[in-house]
Amino acid sequence: MANFLEQTVNGLVNGGFYAMLALGLAVIFGMLKVVNFAHGAFYMLGAFGAYLCLRELGLSFWWALPLVPVVLGVLGMGLERAVIHRLTRLDPLYNFLLTFGLTLILQDLVKWRYGVSANPYEVPAALRGTLRAGSFEFPAYRVFVFGFAVLACAAVWWLLTRTRIGMVVRAATERPELTGALGIDVARWTTPVFGFGVALAGLAGVLAAPMQAVNPLMGADLIIVVFAVVVIGGLGSILGSVATGFGVGIAVAWAQAYAPPVVAQVLVFVVMAAVLLWRPAGLFGREETPA
């Protein structure tokens, strides 16, 4: 029983990363129709940003947590206006290739400056040790990450569903053509929304820094799983991204603990294939209706 609870908590923690990254991808795709392959690189930059804040500037984790996502969000807005915006009227494949190229450039720049070796980042002093729940103990930092991810997703949900700006963004994300037909200038929201999605990736990276060795390739494998999460939940679906992120995190953790290694490696992709065969728009996506 103790092992089952431990694996469940680990799954919820990993699911928190999936949910935050998938949420940013879903918002960006929903509004810009851009498959942002560079999302994993921005996640990596978030972790490196926390590392550099500590090593170069002497800023603790608590300073890096709000600062790094803001900086990356501004960087994302600059990239959107400088290059991505120019290709949005073309086939989506062009921006996919562009963001893939950006991924390689960002990774190689970090490799050139800091090498390929892993860089440790210590857990904040206030979150070291364990928390006890009855007869069970859980690492305090992992519990913090799970709680923070839930609060972050809830805050984004509140922003998108309970504020006027959020309602416009959500409408433009899920039904951009209809929103534009109602007289709302969707184009003016694309740059801040892209920056917002990048900031979420950076936030996940900062949270991951004390749990993983910070290295230039830490987002390369993760982003493939996150794409699968977005597809399963439904491209552009806010609720689908969050729910599927936590669900996939738990499923993968259980598979790693109780199934052969190959099952854990392919589980999410098998689920994705099955969902697409059953419901091509994803679990929470909107089915296209013929004209």
C-alpha positions as CSV (number, residue, x, y, z in Angstrom):
1,M,0.0,0.0,0.0
2,A,2.8,2.4,0.9
3,N,4.5,1.7,-2.5
4,F,1.2,2.3,-4.3
5,L,0.7,5.7,-2.6
6,E,4.3,6.7,-3.3
7,Q,3.9,5.9,-7.0
8,T,0.6,7.8,-7.1
9,V,2.2,10.9,-5.6
10,N,5.1,10.6,-8.1
11,G,2.5,10.3,-10.9
12,L,0.7,13.4,-9.7
13,V,3.9,15.3,-9.5
14,N,4.9,14.3,-13.1
15,G,1.3,15.0,-14.1
16,G,1.7,18.5,-12.9
17,F,4.5,19.1,-15.3
18,Y,2.6,17.5,-18.1
19,A,-0.5,19.6,-17.3
20,M,1.4,23.0,-17.2
21,L,3.3,22.3,-20.4
22,A,0.2,20.9,-22.2
23,L,-1.8,23.9,-21.1
24,G,0.6,26.3,-22.7
25,L,0.8,24.2,-25.9
26,A,-3.0,24.0,-26.1
27,V,-3.5,27.7,-25.7
28,I,-0.8,28.5,-28.3
29,F,-2.2,25.9,-30.8
30,G,-5.8,26.9,-30.2
31,M,-5.2,30.6,-31.1
32,L,-2.2,30.6,-33.5
33,K,-2.6,27.0,-34.9
34,V,1.1,26.7,-34.3
35,V,2.6,23.4,-33.1
36,N,5.3,24.9,-30.9
37,F,8.0,22.2,-31.0
38,A,10.2,24.7,-29.1
39,H,8.1,24.3,-26.0
40,G,10.5,21.7,-24.5
41,A,13.4,24.1,-25.1
42,F,11.6,26.8,-23.2
43,Y,11.1,24.4,-20.4
44,M,14.8,23.7,-20.4
45,L,15.5,27.4,-20.4
46,G,13.3,27.8,-17.3
47,A,15.4,25.3,-15.5
48,F,18.6,26.9,-16.7
49,G,17.2,30.3,-15.7
50,A,16.8,29.2,-12.2
51,Y,20.3,27.7,-12.2
52,L,21.8,31.0,-13.5
53,C,19.8,33.1,-11.1
54,L,21.4,31.1,-8.2
55,R,25.0,30.7,-9.6
56,E,25.4,34.1,-11.4
57,L,23.1,36.5,-9.6
58,G,22.8,34.9,-6.2
59,L,19.0,34.9,-6.4
60,S,17.3,32.0,-4.6
61,F,14.6,29.6,-6.0
62,W,11.9,31.9,-4.6
63,W,13.1,34.8,-6.7
64,A,13.6,32.6,-9.8
65,L,10.1,31.2,-9.5
66,P,8.3,34.5,-10.6
67,L,11.2,36.1,-12.4
68,V,12.3,33.5,-14.9
69,P,8.8,32.8,-16.4
70,V,8.3,36.6,-16.9
71,V,11.6,36.9,-18.7
72,L,10.8,33.9,-20.9
73,G,7.3,35.2,-21.6
74,V,8.8,38.4,-22.9
75,L,11.3,36.4,-25.0
76,G,8.5,34.3,-26.4
77,M,6.5,37.5,-27.4
78,G,9.6,38.8,-29.1
79,L,10.1,35.6,-31.1
80,E,6.4,35.5,-32.0
81,R,6.5,39.0,-33.4
82,A,9.9,38.6,-35.1
83,V,9.5,35.2,-36.8
84,I,6.5,33.1,-36.0
85,H,3.9,35.8,-36.8
86,R,5.3,36.0,-40.4
87,L,4.4,32.4,-41.1
88,T,1.0,32.1,-39.5
89,R,-0.8,32.6,-42.9
90,L,1.1,29.7,-44.5
91,D,0.8,26.0,-44.0
92,P,1.2,25.1,-40.3
93,L,4.1,22.8,-41.3
94,Y,6.3,25.9,-41.8
95,N,5.9,27.1,-38.2
96,F,6.4,23.5,-37.0
97,L,9.7,23.4,-38.9
98,L,10.6,26.9,-37.6
99,T,10.0,26.0,-34.0
100,F,11.9,22.7,-34.5
101,G,14.8,24.8,-35.7
102,L,14.5,27.1,-32.8
103,T,14.7,24.1,-30.5
104,L,18.0,23.0,-32.0
105,I,19.4,26.6,-31.9
106,L,18.5,27.1,-28.2
107,Q,19.8,23.7,-27.2
108,D,23.1,24.2,-29.1
109,L,23.5,27.7,-27.6
110,V,23.2,26.3,-24.1
111,K,25.6,23.4,-25.0
112,W,28.1,25.9,-26.4
113,R,28.1,28.0,-23.2
114,Y,27.6,25.5,-20.5
115,G,28.4,22.1,-22.0
116,V,26.4,18.9,-22.0
117,S,27.1,17.9,-18.4
118,A,24.3,18.0,-15.9
119,N,24.2,20.8,-13.4
120,P,22.7,20.1,-9.9
121,Y,20.3,22.5,-8.3
122,E,19.6,22.2,-4.6
123,V,16.1,21.9,-3.2
124,P,15.2,25.1,-1.3
125,A,16.1,24.8,2.4
126,A,12.4,25.3,3.4
127,L,11.3,22.4,1.4
128,R,13.9,19.8,2.3
129,G,12.9,16.7,4.3
130,T,9.6,14.8,4.2
131,L,6.0,15.4,5.2
132,R,4.1,12.7,7.1
133,A,0.5,11.7,6.4
134,G,-0.4,9.1,8.9
135,S,2.1,6.3,8.5
136,F,3.3,7.5,5.1
137,E,6.1,10.0,4.4
138,F,6.5,12.0,1.2
139,P,9.3,14.3,0.0
140,A,8.2,17.9,0.9
141,Y,9.4,19.3,-2.4
142,R,7.4,16.9,-4.4
143,V,4.3,17.7,-2.4
144,F,5.0,21.4,-3.0
145,V,5.3,20.9,-6.7
146,F,2.0,19.0,-6.9
147,G,0.2,21.7,-4.9
148,F,1.8,24.5,-6.9
149,A,0.9,22.8,-10.2
150,V,-2.7,22.4,-9.1
151,L,-2.9,26.1,-8.0
152,A,-1.3,27.3,-11.2
153,C,-3.7,25.3,-13.4
154,A,-6.6,26.5,-11.2
155,A,-5.4,30.1,-11.5
156,V,-5.2,29.8,-15.3
157,W,-8.6,28.3,-15.4
158,W,-10.0,31.2,-13.3
159,L,-8.3,33.7,-15.5
160,L,-9.7,32.1,-18.7
161,T,-13.2,31.6,-17.4
162,R,-13.9,34.3,-14.9
163,T,-12.4,37.4,-16.4
164,R,-13.4,39.4,-19.5
165,I,-9.9,39.1,-21.0
166,G,-9.8,35.4,-20.3
167,M,-13.2,34.8,-21.9
168,V,-12.0,36.6,-25.1
169,V,-8.8,34.6,-25.1
170,R,-10.6,31.3,-24.5
171,A,-13.1,32.0,-27.2
172,A,-10.3,32.9,-29.6
173,T,-8.5,29.8,-28.6
174,E,-11.3,27.3,-29.0
175,R,-13.3,29.0,-31.8
176,P,-11.1,31.6,-33.5
177,E,-13.1,31.9,-36.7
178,L,-16.4,32.4,-34.8
179,T,-14.7,34.9,-32.5
180,G,-13.4,36.9,-35.4
181,A,-16.8,36.9,-37.0
182,L,-18.2,38.6,-33.9
183,G,-16.0,41.5,-34.4
184,I,-13.1,40.7,-32.0
185,D,-9.7,41.3,-33.3
186,V,-8.1,37.9,-32.7
187,A,-4.7,38.9,-34.1
188,R,-4.0,41.4,-31.3
189,W,-4.1,38.6,-28.7
190,T,-1.7,36.2,-30.5
191,T,1.5,37.7,-29.2
192,P,0.6,37.9,-25.5
193,V,-1.0,34.4,-25.6
194,F,2.2,32.9,-27.1
195,G,4.2,34.6,-24.4
196,F,1.8,33.3,-21.8
197,G,2.2,29.8,-23.1
198,V,6.0,30.1,-23.1
199,A,5.9,31.5,-19.5
200,L,4.0,28.4,-18.4
201,A,6.8,26.2,-19.9
202,G,9.4,28.3,-18.1
203,L,7.5,28.0,-14.8
204,A,7.5,24.2,-15.2
205,G,11.2,24.3,-15.9
206,V,11.9,26.3,-12.7
207,L,9.9,23.8,-10.6
208,A,11.8,20.9,-12.3
209,A,15.3,22.3,-11.6
210,P,15.6,20.9,-8.0
211,M,14.2,17.5,-9.1
212,Q,16.3,16.9,-12.2
213,A,19.8,17.6,-13.2
214,V,19.7,20.8,-15.3
215,N,21.0,20.0,-18.8
216,P,20.4,21.2,-22.3
217,L,18.4,18.1,-23.4
218,M,16.1,17.8,-20.4
219,G,13.1,19.0,-22.5
220,A,13.8,16.9,-25.6
221,D,12.1,13.7,-24.5
222,L,9.5,15.3,-22.3
223,I,8.0,17.4,-25.1
224,I,7.1,14.2,-27.1
225,V,5.0,12.9,-24.2
226,V,3.4,16.4,-23.7
227,F,2.4,16.4,-27.4
228,A,0.7,13.1,-26.8
229,V,-1.1,14.5,-23.8
230,V,-2.4,17.4,-25.8
231,V,-3.6,15.1,-28.6
232,I,-5.3,12.8,-26.1
233,G,-7.0,15.7,-24.3
234,G,-8.0,17.5,-27.5
235,L,-6.0,20.1,-29.5
236,G,-6.8,23.5,-28.1
237,S,-8.8,22.1,-25.1
238,I,-7.9,23.8,-21.8
239,L,-9.7,21.3,-19.6
240,G,-8.5,18.4,-21.7
241,S,-4.8,19.4,-21.3
242,V,-5.0,19.6,-17.5
243,A,-7.1,16.5,-16.9
244,T,-5.1,14.4,-19.3
245,G,-1.8,15.7,-18.0
246,F,-2.5,14.5,-14.5
247,G,-4.1,11.2,-15.7
248,V,-1.2,10.3,-17.9
249,G,1.2,11.1,-15.1
250,I,-0.5,8.7,-12.8
251,A,-0.8,6.0,-15.5
252,V,2.8,6.2,-16.5
253,A,3.9,6.0,-12.8
254,W,1.8,2.9,-12.2
255,A,3.1,1.3,-15.4
256,Q,6.7,2.0,-14.3
257,A,6.2,0.4,-10.9
258,Y,4.0,-2.6,-11.8
259,A,4.5,-3.4,-15.5
260,P,7.5,-4.3,-17.7
261,P,9.7,-1.3,-18.7
262,V,8.5,-1.4,-22.3
263,V,4.9,-0.9,-21.2
264,A,5.7,2.3,-19.5
265,Q,7.7,3.6,-22.5
266,V,4.9,3.0,-25.0
267,L,1.8,3.4,-22.8
268,V,1.0,7.0,-23.5
269,F,1.4,6.5,-27.3
270,V,-0.8,3.4,-27.3
271,V,-3.5,5.4,-25.4
272,M,-3.1,8.2,-27.9
273,A,-3.6,5.9,-30.9
274,A,-6.6,4.3,-29.2
275,V,-8.2,7.7,-28.4
276,L,-7.6,8.9,-32.0
277,L,-9.3,5.8,-33.4
278,W,-12.3,6.2,-31.1
279,R,-12.5,10.0,-31.1
280,P,-10.2,11.8,-33.5
281,A,-10.8,15.2,-31.8
282,G,-9.5,13.9,-28.5
283,L,-11.3,13.2,-25.2
284,F,-12.3,16.9,-24.7
285,G,-11.9,18.3,-28.2
286,R,-14.8,19.5,-30.3
287,E,-15.7,17.3,-33.2
288,E,-15.8,19.1,-36.5
289,T,-19.2,19.3,-38.1
290,P,-19.5,19.1,-41.9
291,A,-20.6,22.3,-43.6
